[in-house]
Amino acid sequence: MSDSLFTKIINRELPSTIRYEDDDFIAINDIHPAAPVHVLVIPKHPYETLEQVNLQDTEFHTKLLQTVRRVAKEIGIADNYKILLNVGKQVQQVHHVHVHLMGGWSKTAKTATIDQETNDFIHHG
């Protein structure tokens, strides 16, 4: 299997705006944002899909969600955000586990407007 786009970014073979990084994860700006702030949280281990991660690997699952929360806080959207995780080759554009972290809407934005923006992304992204 060849390296995914995200593996190439992790290895610094492709440029990207890095918003967070530790030993296990990297967070980068999405190049096709569906929200004012749209970041991808990506494990450095190249799992193609979440279903490749052993269900008993609670450390990975815990760290993934903890990292999403940590990134949300560090980029200033911890009080109001959405997360999306596509699973499976039919729905993933890049076959490397990643979580879409979206937020940054104005405090006056209506839920219906926010939902429409992200639903458009989900269905057409």
BELPEKA-V353086 format. One record per residue. N is the residue number from 1. RES is the residue in three letters. PHI is phi in whole degrees, -180 to 180 (none if undefined). Layout:
# BELPEKA-V353086
n=N res=RES phi=PHI
n=N res=RES phi=PHI
This chain:
# BELPEKA-V353086
n=1 res=MET phi=none
n=2 res=SER phi=-83
n=3 res=ASP phi=-64
n=4 res=SER phi=-75
n=5 res=LEU phi=-54
n=6 res=PHE phi=-70
n=7 res=THR phi=-62
n=8 res=LYS phi=-66
n=9 res=ILE phi=-69
n=10 res=ILE phi=-58
n=11 res=ASN phi=-82
n=12 res=ARG phi=64
n=13 res=GLU phi=-86
n=14 res=LEU phi=-130
n=15 res=PRO phi=-78
n=16 res=SER phi=-165
n=17 res=THR phi=-88
n=18 res=ILE phi=-88
n=19 res=ARG phi=-102
n=20 res=TYR phi=-163
n=21 res=GLU phi=-158
n=22 res=ASP phi=-140
n=23 res=ASP phi=-66
n=24 res=ASP phi=-111
n=25 res=PHE phi=-138
n=26 res=ILE phi=-136
n=27 res=ALA phi=-126
n=28 res=ILE phi=-131
n=29 res=ASN phi=-67
n=30 res=ASP phi=-74
n=31 res=ILE phi=-79
n=32 res=HIS phi=-128
n=33 res=PRO phi=-66
n=34 res=ALA phi=-109
n=35 res=ALA phi=-157
n=36 res=PRO phi=-54
n=37 res=VAL phi=-123
n=38 res=HIS phi=-142
n=39 res=VAL phi=-121
n=40 res=LEU phi=-105
n=41 res=VAL phi=-102
n=42 res=ILE phi=-126
n=43 res=PRO phi=-70
n=44 res=LYS phi=-75
n=45 res=HIS phi=-73
n=46 res=PRO phi=-83
n=47 res=TYR phi=-65
n=48 res=GLU phi=-71
n=49 res=THR phi=-147
n=50 res=LEU phi=-58
n=51 res=GLU phi=-67
n=52 res=GLN phi=-80
n=53 res=VAL phi=-82
n=54 res=ASN phi=-57
n=55 res=LEU phi=-58
n=56 res=GLN phi=-80
n=57 res=ASP phi=-80
n=58 res=THR phi=-65
n=59 res=GLU phi=-62
n=60 res=PHE phi=-63
n=61 res=HIS phi=-61
n=62 res=THR phi=-66
n=63 res=LYS phi=-62
n=64 res=LEU phi=-61
n=65 res=LEU phi=-69
n=66 res=GLN phi=-62
n=67 res=THR phi=-67
n=68 res=VAL phi=-58
n=69 res=ARG phi=-64
n=70 res=ARG phi=-62
n=71 res=VAL phi=-65
n=72 res=ALA phi=-56
n=73 res=LYS phi=-67
n=74 res=GLU phi=-65
n=75 res=ILE phi=-96
n=76 res=GLY phi=85
n=77 res=ILE phi=-122
n=78 res=ALA phi=-62
n=79 res=ASP phi=-88
n=80 res=ASN phi=-169
n=81 res=TYR phi=-151
n=82 res=LYS phi=-123
n=83 res=ILE phi=-127
n=84 res=LEU phi=-139
n=85 res=LEU phi=-130
n=86 res=ASN phi=-83
n=87 res=VAL phi=-130
n=88 res=GLY phi=114
n=89 res=LYS phi=-64
n=90 res=GLN phi=-72
n=91 res=VAL phi=-110
n=92 res=GLN phi=-91
n=93 res=GLN phi=-76
n=94 res=VAL phi=-115
n=95 res=HIS phi=-87
n=96 res=HIS phi=-158
n=97 res=VAL phi=-49
n=98 res=HIS phi=-160
n=99 res=VAL phi=-110
n=100 res=HIS phi=-83
n=101 res=LEU phi=-114
n=102 res=MET phi=-125
n=103 res=GLY phi=-172
n=104 res=GLY phi=86
n=105 res=TRP phi=-72
n=106 res=SER phi=-65
n=107 res=LYS phi=-64
n=108 res=THR phi=-98
n=109 res=ALA phi=-64
n=110 res=LYS phi=-82
n=111 res=THR phi=-54
n=112 res=ALA phi=-62
n=113 res=THR phi=-67
n=114 res=ILE phi=-61
n=115 res=ASP phi=-61
n=116 res=GLN phi=-64
n=117 res=GLU phi=-58
n=118 res=THR phi=-75
n=119 res=ASN phi=-65
n=120 res=ASP phi=-59
n=121 res=PHE phi=-64
n=122 res=ILE phi=-61
n=123 res=HIS phi=-89
n=124 res=HIS phi=-128
n=125 res=GLY phi=-63
